[in-house]
Amino acid sequence: MMNISSIKTHMYCPMKLYIQNHIDVEENKDYQLAIEIKKLKIDIQDLIQKNMRKIKKEMNLIEIESILSENINSYIESTADSIKSMNLGIDDEQISDIIADSYFNIKIKALKTKQAMTILDKHAFEIIDMFFPNCMYSYLLKDSRLELIGMCDKIEIIDGKYYPVAIKSSNPPLKGVWDQDAIELVAYAILLEEEFDTEVFVGFVDYEKIGDRRPVVMDVNLRKGLFDVIREVKEITDNKRLPNVKKNNKKCGKCEYKDICLKD
C-alpha cells in the first residue's frame, strides 16, 4: 500500500524517493521529526482555541493577544524538550521559528477576533465556530482498492461537507499553492470520498508562516495528475526505475542525501 508521504517526496524530488527506498537503510529521522513538529503545532492551535473562550467583547487588542498567548511559550519549550529526548535532531533555531510563527498567528487571530466581536457585538466564545469549525486532526485514511494510505493533517466538517486541510510551514508561492501541495490534498480528498461516501469539491492549504489559507478545487485535471504521479512513484518504488532529475541548487543544498546523489 502506497503512503501519501511517498507521493509528497516524489513531488519534491524523485531521486530522494529512490534513495530512501533502495539505498538508505537507516531510519529516516527527518520524517519522524516533521510528524512531531506537526503534532506540536496542532496542540498550539488547541491551546489558542481554549484561550479564545476567555475573551470578552469589551477587551482591547493588547488584552486579547495576551489571553491568546497564555501557556503557549511554556508548552512549546516543554514539548521541544521531549522531542530533543527522542534524538530526532531538533535545534534551537527550529524551536525559535515555531515560537515566532505561533505569535505571528496569534496577532492575526487577535485582530480577526476583535473585528468579529465588534461587528457582531458578541463575546469570543459565542463566535468561536467561525475560527475553529468542527474538525478532526491527524486522521488516518486508507483505501485497499486504491492501495493508498495517508494521515490527513485536518478535516473540517461544515454543514455536513468534508474539507481536507494540509498544514504547511513552508513559504507559499505568490499565488495559489505549490503543485505538490495540491496533489497531496487531492489524494486526501479521494480517500475522504471513499471513507465517508461523500463528494469533496474543495480543500485548503494553510500556509502558517503568513497565516494564509488557500483553496484548491478538486477538479478532473488535478485528479488525473494524482494518478499520473502514483504511476511514477510505483515505477520507482516497485520497479526500481532510476529517475532522471535536474540539479536544483536550492533543494539539493539542503537535502540529507546530497553526498550520495551528487557524488561523481
N, C-alpha and C positions, 0 to 999 in steps of 0.2 A: 504493500500500500504506500502510495506516494504522499509525503508530508508537504504541506504548502511551504514550509521553510525551504525545501529544495527548489521550489519554483522561485522564491524570493532570491535565493543565492544565484540561481541561473540568470535571472534578470539583471542582477548586479554584475556578475561575471561568470560565464560558463566554465572557464578554466578553474575557477575557485571550486565550483561544484565537482569537477572532475578530480581535482586533487583531494578534496575531502572524502570522496567515495573510493578512490583507487590508490592513493599514495599515502595520505596522512592516516596513521594508525593510532595516534594519540587522541585522548578525549578532547573535544572542542570546548574549551573553557569560555571562549568568547560568546558562544551561543547561550550557555547557561548564565553568564553574567548579564546578557541582554534580557533574559527572562526575569532575573531577579530585579533588575532596574525597572523593568516594565511593571512588575508587581508593586514596587515601591511607589511608582507614580500613580497607580490606581488607588493605593491606600491613601495617598495625599489627597486625591480628589474626594475620597470618602470623608476624610477629616474636614475638608473645606465645606462639604455638604452639611455635616453635623454643626459646624460653627455658624453656618449661614442661618440656621434656625434661631439663633440668639439675636439676630439683628432686627432693630425696630426702625420704623419709617422716619422717626424724628432724628436719627443719628446722622452725623456728618460723615464725609468721605474718609477722614482720618480714623474715626472710630470704627467704621465698617472694615477698613483694611486691618486694623489691629485685631478685631474679633476673628476675621477670616484666617489670620496668621497664627492664632493660638495653637501651641503644641506642634506646629509644623516643623520648625527647626530641630527641636529635640528628637522628634520621631525620625527625621531623615538621618540624623547623626547616629542614633541607636541602631537603626536598620543598616546603615552603612558599616557599622562595626561588626554586625552579624555577617554581612556579605564578605567583609575582609577575612573573617574567621574561616570562610569556605575556601580561601586561597584562589579566588577567581580573578584576581588582578585588578580590582577596582582601585583607583588612585584618588588623591585629594582633589585634583582638577575636575574629575568627573563628578565628585560629590558637590564641589562648588558650583558646577554647571547646573546640577539638579536643583540646588537651593535657589540659584538665580532665576532659573526658569519658573520655579514654583511661585516666587514672589512677583515675577512679572505677570503670571496668570492671575494671581490674587488681585493685583492692581486693576487688571481688566475686569475681573469678576466684580470687584467692589464698585467700579464705575457703572457697570451694567445694572447691578443690583439697585444702586441709588437711583438711577434713571427710571427703572421699572417701578420702584416703590413710590416715587414722586408722581409718575403718570397715573398709576392705578390706585394710589392712596391706600396701599396695603403694606403690612409688615412682610418681612422676607419669608417667614415660614408659610405664609398664605400663597406665595407665588413660586415656591421652590421648584415645583414641577417644570417651570419654564426653563430652568437652568439644569436640572437633573431629572430628566424623564425616566420612567420605569425602564430598567435595563438589566442585562446580565453581563458580568465580566468574565474574561478568560474562559469562554465557553467552548468545550471540545465538540467539534463537528466532524462527522465521518460518513462516508458512503461506500459500502463494499462494492456496489455496482460500478461506480466511477473509480474505485480504488484510490480514493483521495481522503486525506485526513488533515486537520489543522485546528489550531486554537485561536479563535476569533477574539481580538482584544476586548471588544464591547459590542453588545447587540442591544439597540434601543427599540422599545416596543411602544408605539404611539397609535392609538385608535385601532388596535388590532393588527397593525402593519409592522413588519420587522425591517430594521435598518442596520446593516453591518457597519461597524466603525473601526477603522485602523488608526492606531495612535502612533505618531511618528515624532521622534526627537530631531530628525534631520531638517536641514533648511529646505523650504519648498521652492518650486520653480516660480517664476514671475506670475504665471497664470496656470490655472488648472492644477493637476497633480502629476507626479512622475509616473512614467509608464509602468514601472514595477509595482508601484502602489495601487494603480488601477487594476492590474492583473491580479494582485493578491486579493483585492476587495471583491472582484467578480467571482473568484474561487470560493470565497466565503458565502457570497450571495447564492451561488448554485447549491452549495451544501445546506444552506438555510432553507432553500426551497424544498429540498428533499426531506430535511429533518422535520419541518413543520407543515408540509403540504400547503405551501403558500407561494405567492409570487413576490419577488423582490425587484423593484424598479430602480431604486436609488440607494447608494451607500455613501459614506462620508470618510474623508481622511482628516484627522485632527493633527495639524502641524503645531506642536506645543510651543516651539521657540517663539512664534509670533502670535500665538493664541488664535489661530485661524482655522476654521472648519470649511472644507471644500467638498462640494458634492461630486459624485461620479454616477453617471447614468449607465445602468446595466443593459446596454443595447446589444444588438446582434453582433456587431463587429468586435466589440470587446469580448464577448463570449467566445467567438471564433478564435480570437487572439489567444485566449487562455488555452484552448485545446491544441493550438499550434505549439505553444510553449511546453505543454505537457508531453507532446511527442518528442520535442527536442531534449527534454530532461530524461525521458526514458532511453533515448539513444545514448546519452552519456552514462547514466547510472546502470542500465541493464546491458547495453551492448559495448560499453567502454569506448565509445567513439570520442576521439580526441578533438575538442573544438578548436576552431581557428579564431583566435581572439587578437584584436589590435591592442597594442600597448596604450594605456591611459595613465599618464604620469600622476595625476591626482589620485586615482584609485589604487594604482599599483604601489605607490609610495607608502600607503597606509596598510596594505594587505599583509597578513601574517605569513603568507606563502610566497612572498616576493623572492626570497632567496632560492626557492625551488623553481618557480615559474620563469624567472628572468635569468636563470643560470645558463651560461653559454654552453 
